[in-house]
Amino acid sequence: MSQSIAVNPDRLLPGDPGTRRIARDLFQRVKDLPIISPHGHVDAAVIEHNTPFPDPAVLLVSPDHYVTRLIHSAGVDQNLLRPQAGSHGNPGAAPDSRTVWREFCKAWPLFEGTASGYWLRNQFQSVFGLHSEPSATEPDASFDAISARLQEPGFRPRQLFKDFNIEVLATTDDPLDDLASHKAIAGDPTFHGRVLPTFRPDQYLNIAHPEWAGNVERLIAAAGDGGTGYAGYLTALENRRQYFIEHGAVSADHGVRTPRTLKLEAADAARLFDRARAGQASAADREDFEAHMMYLMARMSVADGLVMTIHPGSYRNHHEPTFNTFGADSGHDIPFAIDYTESIRPVLQDFGNAKDFHLVLFTMDETVFSRELAPLAGFYPAVYLGAPWWFLDAPDAMLRFRSAVTETAGFSRSSGFIDDTRAFCSIPARHDASRRIEASFLARLVAEHRVSEDRAHELIVDLVDGSPRRVFKL
């Protein structure tokens, strides 16, 4: 097995020696700052119970759609990549974890130049102590080495939370979650750090969701204060938001198809709601209702102070046969073009200047960074630029983001890095990559005499540490 390039201290830094020297100094300034992770998908119960990590394949391959999608693109049957595949309607087809790992090792050359390859290399070296590349000729060596590390008593989520220097970790949670794990963690004097819930109401707002009607019934019954219909529904959403705030939440996240918003009269919205519950809503009704609810989510954020984040632009479950076999998040969510300027205007007309309203706008369509998002953030006090997300959370894409938005919006309108990950062990690798990219971008500005070196040192600290604290009210 060849030595991993993840041990190179200059990874991701500029190739030009003079600019690289500046970037090294900037990176050194922030490399040991605590990790602030205000949006992600780690399960709080894993941290509460200090659950041991599973084997290498279940931890690093099968749940990571970045990994499985690329291997599948080379013609590999997805059944060979999921030890638990039988649970999604393909009984008896699941291989054992060692077989899955061997498929991954055979496919390792596919990851050259990808963000996944960078994160995995970093994890192998810095988290698991591997100094060589995965090898198709010796796959069991890396499987056994990682397995041994996973069995060490100290290799548990709570110790790693400390070792990774995580200060804040936000999860993503259903509005009716009792947040028991968050309460237990917050009340544990032996745990140092913050694990915050995030209000994620998508399946209660989107009429097209197959479980929308049942979810709404449960919501109103649990939190509607005895109200019924549309009024009880809104009351229940407000009450659950308040419950989340009482248990540490700082933001409400919205994974929507498009960022469209719409302001309706209450009577019109109620009629849409009633038609939907009766199963009579048209496609246009569904789009209008979700757009209106996004407007109301903004209004609620103005009232209760939760930061509003919007993650649009993903065509979910693009390949129906794969979805039917493996379920959601199985590698075939595909970005599409979106519009922000018109879509978000109803919200900004009423709340763009509202005191303490923070609206963080993400995109998978990077063409809107310079054309729409930077100008919006450069005018409206409420608007902040969400970090490059999903498909764009890669080194070159992060550099393109900085180049696209900075000349219009400056540095102060950024959210800070968002790792958006379910893979707990990848968190330090992702933040390390972001810090190196920020250092590289600022180093170029210093080398071109566009920013002084002293000012660049102040800026990188703010980008890494100040921005996420400020934007997410931490």
C-alpha positions in Angstrom: 0.0 0.0 0.0 1.3 3.4 -0.9 1.7 6.2 1.6 -1.3 8.5 1.8 -1.0 12.1 0.6 -3.2 13.1 3.5 0.0 13.4 5.6 1.2 16.3 3.5 0.9 19.5 5.6 0.3 21.7 2.5 -2.7 19.8 1.1 -5.2 22.1 -0.5 -2.8 25.1 -0.1 -1.7 27.1 -3.2 1.0 25.7 -5.5 2.9 29.0 -5.7 5.5 29.0 -3.0 5.1 32.7 -2.0 1.3 32.4 -1.7 1.6 29.1 0.0 3.7 30.6 2.7 1.0 33.2 3.4 -1.7 30.5 3.4 0.3 28.3 5.8 0.5 31.1 8.3 -3.2 31.8 7.9 -4.2 28.2 8.4 -2.0 27.9 11.5 -4.0 30.8 12.9 -7.3 28.8 12.8 -6.4 25.1 12.6 -6.9 24.5 16.3 -10.0 26.7 16.8 -13.0 24.7 18.1 -15.4 23.3 15.6 -18.8 25.1 15.4 -21.2 22.9 13.4 -24.6 24.6 13.3 -26.2 22.3 10.7 -25.8 18.5 10.4 -27.5 15.2 10.7 -25.7 13.2 13.4 -28.1 11.4 15.7 -28.1 12.9 19.2 -28.9 9.5 20.6 -25.5 8.2 19.5 -23.8 10.9 21.6 -26.2 10.4 24.5 -25.6 6.7 24.8 -22.0 6.8 23.6 -22.9 4.1 21.1 -19.9 2.2 19.7 -19.4 2.7 16.0 -20.1 -0.3 13.7 -17.7 -2.0 11.4 -15.8 0.0 8.6 -18.3 -0.8 5.8 -21.4 0.2 7.8 -19.6 3.3 9.2 -17.9 4.6 6.1 -19.4 3.0 2.9 -23.1 2.0 3.0 -24.6 5.1 4.6 -22.6 7.6 2.6 -24.4 8.4 -0.7 -21.3 10.3 -1.9 -19.5 7.0 -1.8 -22.1 4.6 -3.0 -23.2 6.8 -5.9 -19.8 7.0 -7.4 -19.0 3.3 -7.1 -22.4 2.6 -8.6 -21.6 4.9 -11.6 -18.9 2.4 -12.5 -21.5 -0.4 -12.9 -21.3 -1.9 -9.4 -24.6 -3.4 -8.2 -25.7 -1.4 -5.2 -26.6 -4.6 -3.4 -22.9 -5.2 -3.1 -22.4 -1.9 -1.2 -25.0 -2.3 1.6 -24.7 -5.0 4.2 -28.2 -4.1 5.3 -29.8 -3.9 1.8 -32.2 -6.8 2.5 -34.3 -4.5 4.8 -35.5 -2.5 1.7 -37.2 -5.2 -0.1 -34.4 -7.3 -1.5 -34.2 -10.1 1.1 -31.2 -12.4 1.1 -29.1 -10.2 -1.2 -27.1 -8.4 1.5 -23.4 -9.2 1.5 -21.3 -9.2 4.7 -19.4 -6.1 5.6 -16.0 -7.4 4.7 -17.3 -8.1 1.1 -18.6 -4.5 0.9 -15.3 -3.2 2.1 -13.5 -5.2 -0.6 -15.8 -3.6 -3.3 -14.9 -0.2 -1.8 -11.2 -0.9 -2.0 -11.5 -2.0 -5.6 -13.2 1.2 -6.4 -10.9 3.5 -4.4 -9.1 4.8 -7.6 -12.4 6.3 -8.7 -12.2 8.8 -5.8 -9.1 10.6 -7.1 -9.8 14.3 -7.3 -13.2 14.1 -5.5 -14.2 15.7 -2.2 -15.1 12.3 -0.9 -11.6 11.1 -1.6 -10.1 14.0 0.3 -12.4 13.5 3.3 -11.8 9.8 3.4 -8.1 10.1 3.1 -8.1 12.6 6.0 -10.2 10.3 8.1 -8.1 7.3 7.4 -4.9 9.2 8.4 -6.0 11.5 11.3 -8.9 9.6 12.9 -8.1 5.9 12.3 -4.3 6.1 12.1 -3.8 4.6 8.7 -0.9 6.0 6.8 -1.4 4.0 3.6 -4.1 4.1 0.8 -6.9 1.4 0.7 -5.7 -1.3 -1.6 -7.7 -3.8 -3.8 -4.9 -6.3 -3.3 -4.9 -6.0 0.5 -8.4 -4.8 1.4 -8.5 -6.9 4.6 -5.5 -5.0 6.0 -7.3 -1.7 6.2 -10.6 -3.3 7.3 -8.8 -5.0 10.2 -6.9 -1.9 11.2 -10.0 0.3 11.3 -12.0 -2.5 13.0 -9.3 -2.7 15.7 -9.5 1.1 16.2 -13.3 1.0 16.5 -13.0 -1.6 19.3 -10.8 0.6 21.4 -12.6 1.7 24.6 -11.7 5.4 24.0 -13.0 5.3 20.4 -16.5 6.3 21.3 -18.6 9.4 20.3 -18.2 11.3 23.5 -14.4 11.0 23.6 -14.2 11.8 19.9 -16.4 14.9 20.4 -13.7 16.1 22.8 -10.8 14.9 20.6 -12.3 16.6 17.5 -12.5 19.8 19.5 -16.2 20.2 18.8 -17.8 23.0 20.8 -21.3 23.1 19.1 -23.0 20.4 17.1 -26.5 20.9 15.8 -28.7 17.9 14.8 -31.8 17.9 12.5 -35.0 16.8 14.2 -38.7 16.1 13.6 -41.0 18.7 15.1 -42.7 16.1 17.3 -39.4 14.6 18.6 -39.4 14.7 22.4 -35.7 15.7 22.3 -35.0 13.3 25.1 -31.4 12.8 24.0 -30.8 16.5 23.9 -32.2 16.9 27.4 -30.1 14.1 28.7 -26.9 15.5 27.1 -27.6 19.1 28.3 -28.2 17.8 31.9 -25.0 15.6 32.0 -22.3 17.5 33.9 -19.7 15.1 32.6 -20.3 16.2 29.0 -18.6 19.4 27.8 -20.0 20.8 24.6 -23.4 21.7 23.2 -25.6 19.4 21.1 -28.5 21.5 19.8 -31.7 20.4 18.1 -32.9 21.9 14.9 -36.5 22.3 13.9 -37.1 20.6 10.5 -40.8 20.7 9.5 -40.6 19.6 5.9 -42.9 16.6 6.1 -45.5 18.7 7.9 -45.5 21.5 5.3 -45.2 19.6 2.0 -48.6 18.3 1.0 -46.9 16.0 -1.5 -45.2 14.1 1.2 -46.8 10.7 1.4 -47.3 10.9 5.2 -48.4 14.6 5.3 -52.0 14.0 6.3 -51.1 11.7 9.2 -48.3 13.9 10.3 -50.6 16.9 10.5 -53.2 14.9 12.5 -50.5 13.9 15.0 -49.2 17.5 15.1 -52.5 19.1 15.9 -53.4 16.4 18.4 -50.1 16.8 20.2 -49.6 20.6 20.2 -52.7 22.4 18.8 -54.0 23.5 22.3 -57.4 22.0 21.4 -57.6 23.9 18.2 -58.7 22.2 14.9 -58.1 22.8 11.2 -55.8 25.3 9.9 -55.8 27.4 13.0 -54.9 24.4 15.2 -52.2 23.5 12.7 -50.5 26.9 12.9 -50.8 26.9 16.7 -49.2 23.5 16.9 -46.2 24.6 14.7 -45.7 27.7 16.9 -45.8 25.6 20.1 -43.4 23.0 18.8 -41.0 25.7 17.7 -41.1 27.1 21.2 -40.5 23.6 22.7 -37.4 23.3 20.5 -36.2 26.8 21.7 -36.6 25.8 25.3 -34.4 22.8 24.6 -31.6 24.8 23.0 -32.5 25.1 19.3 -31.2 28.1 17.5 -32.5 27.4 14.0 -35.3 26.0 11.8 -34.2 24.3 8.7 -36.2 23.8 5.5 -35.3 21.3 2.8 -37.6 22.4 0.0 -37.7 21.7 -3.7 -37.6 25.4 -4.6 -37.2 28.6 -2.5 -40.5 29.9 -3.7 -42.5 31.9 -1.1 -46.1 33.1 -1.3 -48.2 35.4 1.0 -51.8 34.3 1.1 -54.8 35.6 3.0 -55.6 33.3 6.0 -58.9 32.3 4.5 -57.4 31.2 1.2 -54.6 29.3 3.0 -57.3 27.5 5.2 -59.2 26.5 2.1 -56.0 25.0 0.6 -55.3 23.2 3.8 -58.8 21.7 3.9 -58.6 20.6 0.3 -55.3 18.9 1.1 -56.7 17.0 4.1 -59.6 15.9 2.0 -57.2 14.5 -0.6 -58.5 17.0 -3.2 -55.4 19.3 -3.6 -54.1 19.8 -7.1 -50.4 20.1 -8.0 -50.7 23.9 -8.1 -52.4 23.8 -4.7 -49.5 21.8 -3.2 -46.9 24.2 -4.6 -48.9 27.2 -3.4 -49.4 25.8 0.1 -45.8 25.0 0.7 -44.7 28.4 -0.6 -47.1 30.1 1.7 -45.9 28.0 4.7 -42.4 29.0 3.9 -43.6 32.6 4.2 -45.2 31.8 7.5 -42.0 30.1 8.7 -40.2 33.3 8.1 -42.8 35.3 10.0 -42.6 32.8 12.9 -38.8 33.2 12.9 -39.2 37.0 13.1 -41.4 36.4 16.1 -39.5 33.7 18.0 -35.9 34.3 16.9 -35.0 31.0 15.3 -32.6 31.4 12.5 -34.2 30.3 9.2 -32.1 28.2 6.8 -33.3 27.2 3.4 -31.8 24.2 1.5 -33.5 24.0 -2.0 -32.7 22.7 -5.4 -32.5 18.9 -5.1 -34.5 16.6 -7.3 -35.0 13.9 -4.7 -34.9 10.2 -5.6 -34.3 10.7 -9.3 -34.1 7.0 -10.1 -37.4 5.4 -8.9 -36.2 1.8 -9.1 -33.3 2.6 -6.7 -35.6 4.4 -4.4 -38.0 1.5 -4.3 -35.2 -0.9 -3.4 -33.0 1.2 -1.1 -35.1 4.1 0.0 -34.2 7.7 0.3 -30.7 9.1 0.5 -29.3 6.3 -1.7 -27.2 8.5 -4.0 -29.6 9.7 -6.8 -30.6 13.1 -5.6 -29.6 15.5 -8.4 -29.3 19.3 -8.4 -31.3 21.5 -10.7 -31.4 25.2 -11.5 -33.3 27.5 -9.1 -34.4 31.2 -8.9 -34.0 33.1 -5.7 -34.6 36.8 -6.6 -38.3 36.4 -7.4 -38.9 33.4 -5.2 -37.7 34.9 -1.9 -39.1 38.4 -2.6 -42.4 38.1 -0.7 -40.4 37.2 2.5 -37.9 40.0 2.0 -40.5 42.6 1.2 -42.0 42.1 4.7 -39.1 40.8 6.8 -35.8 41.7 4.9 -35.1 44.5 7.3 -36.7 42.9 10.4 -34.6 43.3 13.5 -32.7 40.1 14.5 -34.2 38.0 11.6 -31.5 35.8 10.2 -32.2 34.1 6.8 -29.5 31.8 5.6 -29.8 30.9 1.9 -28.1 27.8 0.5 -28.0 26.5 -3.0 -26.8 23.6 -5.1 -27.0 25.8 -8.2 -23.8 27.8 -8.0 -24.8 30.1 -10.9 -26.9 32.0 -8.4 -24.0 32.8 -6.1 -22.8 35.9 -8.0 -26.0 36.7 -9.9 -28.6 36.6 -7.1 -27.4 35.5 -3.6 -24.4 37.9 -3.2 -26.5 40.9 -4.3 -29.3 39.9 -1.9 -27.0 39.5 1.0 -25.2 42.7 0.0 -28.5 44.7 0.6 -30.8 42.9 3.0 -29.7 42.9 6.6 -31.6 39.6 7.2 -29.9 37.6 4.4 -26.7 35.6 4.9 -24.9 33.4 2.4 -25.1 29.7 3.2 -21.8 27.9 2.7 -21.3 25.7 -0.4 -23.5 22.6 0.3 -23.7 19.1 -1.1 -21.9 18.6 -4.4 -20.4 22.1 -3.9 -18.8 21.4 -0.5 -15.6 20.5 -2.4 -12.3 22.4 -2.5 -12.6 24.0 -6.0 -16.3 24.7 -5.5 -15.6 26.4 -2.2 -13.0 28.6 -3.9 -15.4 29.4 -6.6 -18.0 30.4 -4.0 -15.5 32.9 -2.3 -14.6 34.3 -5.7 -18.2 34.7 -6.8 -19.6 36.4 -3.7 -16.9 38.3 -2.0 -16.6 41.3 -4.4 -20.3 42.0 -4.0 -21.1 40.9 -0.4 -17.7 41.0 1.3 -16.8 38.5 4.0 -19.2 39.5 6.7 -22.3 38.1 5.0 -21.2 34.4 5.2 -22.7 31.8 7.5 -19.4 30.1 8.2 -18.8 26.5 7.2 -21.6 24.0 7.3 -20.5 20.3 7.3 -24.1 19.0 6.7 -23.0 15.4 7.5 -24.4 12.3 9.0 -20.8 10.8 9.2 -19.6 11.9 12.6 -16.0 10.8 11.9 -15.8 13.1 8.8 -16.5 16.3 10.8 -12.9 17.3 11.5 -11.9 16.4 7.9 -14.6 18.6 6.4 -13.8 21.6 8.7 -10.1 21.1 8.0 -10.7 21.4 4.3 -12.8 24.5 4.7 -10.1 26.2 6.8 -7.4 25.4 4.3 -9.6 26.8 1.5 -10.3 30.0 3.3 -6.5 30.3 4.0 -5.8 29.8 0.3 -8.3 32.3 -0.9 -7.2 35.0 1.5 -3.5 34.3 0.7 -4.1 35.1 -2.9 -5.7 38.4 -2.0 -2.7 39.2 0.2 -0.3 38.2 -2.6 -2.1 40.4 -5.0 -2.0 43.3 -2.5 -5.8 43.4 -2.3 -5.9 42.7 1.5 -3.2 43.3 4.0 -1.7 40.2 5.7 -2.7 41.5 9.2 -6.3 42.0 8.0 -6.3 38.6 6.4 -5.4 37.1 9.8 -8.4 38.9 11.4 -10.7 37.8 8.5 -9.9 34.1 8.7 -10.6 34.0 12.4 -14.0 35.7 11.8 -14.8 33.4 8.9 -14.1 30.2 10.9 -15.3 31.2 14.3 -17.0 34.6 14.4 -19.4 34.1 11.5 -21.1 30.9 12.6 -21.5 32.3 16.2 -22.9 35.6 14.9 -25.2 34.2 12.2 -26.6 31.3 14.3 -26.8 33.4 17.4 -24.5 31.1 19.4 
